[in-house]
Amino acid sequence: LKNGNGFDHNFVINGNQNNDDDDAVKKEKIVNTCAIVTGQESGIQMTVSTDQPGVQLYTGNFLNGTYCGKGKVYDKRCAFCLETQHFPDSPNQKTFPSTVLKKGETFKSTTRYAFDVVRRV
């Protein structure tokens, strides 16, 4: 974490190894919960579900306070992203799920971000 200034890592989602062969493409893909995050102060909870095999966690490693939005300054690691995706090195790894999209094919993916409040402030 020290050398990378925070997280910028891809995590494998157990159970989301949707098969990429022709028969599986015709079937509906499995959507699993890959992350549940709860704010300690607000009690706001975000649940992320997807049919993708991986989720990238990025923690704002290169924010430095120079960007302001909506009256707020964004400092290093003041926020995070959960980006559902295939594995970053998929094109080069035969054992990873395929990222090849052939002429005439359409890429479809499902990701759900659900929000709730789990306790009062």
Secondary structure, 3 states (H helix, E strand, C coil): CCCCCCCEEEEECCCCCCCCCHHHHHCCCCCEEEEEEECCCCCEEEEEEECCCEEEEECCCCCCCCCEECCEECCCCCCCEEEEECCCCHHHCCCCCCCCCCCCCCCCCCEEEEEEECCCC
